[in-house]
Amino acid sequence: MVETRLLQPVTPADRVTVTRLHDGVEAIDGYASLGEAVWRDLDQPLDPGSAGVLATEDDRALGFAYVYRSDNVSPPHWAAGLVMHPAARGDTGIEVALLERAVEHVSGTGGGLVVLWIFQPDPRDDEAAAGAGFRRQRDLLQQRVPLPLAETPLWPPGVDMRPFVPGQDDAAWLEVNNRAFAGHPEQGGWVEATLERRMAEPWFDPKGFLLAVDADGIAGYCWTKVHPATDADPELGEIFVIGVDPSRHRSGLGRALVVGGLSHLADRGVRAGMLFVDGDNQAALRLYDSLGFTTHRVDRAYEREAASA
């Protein structure tokens, strides 16, 4: 018989169970089921309201859902991740039960918007999400391109590129980022603590956090990160986030930033570039297509309101 159990807090022993489940599933699927933000909160919960839900049968872990308050303050929301063992994917009832228990926990902690991410969903995931009251929000495409590009960056007049300087550029960068991503559920509404959490990540390298500056300050930026090679993937150079101050739109800066960021990664010896882009962002998709990007996978966000209990 399958049982679901609320984990709050997620203990070190629970963490071991979840990690074993996740790593086993990743070895089968060839990609991670839980994103970096989930693991960051599992390691250092931002809020005591974070909780996990574990599905087991005869002490064997079949699935795990995790729900936590996003560190984006505008718009405020809960974020959720899910991992299901392939042996349990034929029964959408298990997935529904995990999600319903997670939403029930959010309701008991004041309620709010819950955004669920499922990587490479199939129709059964859509069915399970709908069964738990979630509606499809948006698709995120992971795109890749071979490096180096044949193109070099063409900067607008008066624009130079330099690395981000922690402690010096924080406030100015936050202002530009929040203007560029006003209302965005993941990248908008960052505060100093949000930036500090990202800079505390082991992958952070200020030399790969590139700022385009002009006489008026930061005009845009291209923040890169490098993923080590795995059994499933080569070393990947990711454009983690890229933004242009709205006052500099239509200046050609966006393309220059993409090309400049990828050139930086190629200079480091990285031979595959990668980024994520909203599936309905036609302008960005046209730009990336013109640079040779192709879609490698599709991730999906679902959302629902959890009423306060």
Helices and strands as residue ranges (DSSP letters): E 2-7, H 12-29, H 36-43, E 51-57, E 60-69, E 78-84, G 86-88, H 92-108, E 112-119, H 123-131, E 135-146, E 160-163, H 170-180, H 192-199, G 206-208, E 209-214, E 217-227, E 236-244, G 246-248, H 253-267, E 272-278, H 282-290, E 294-306
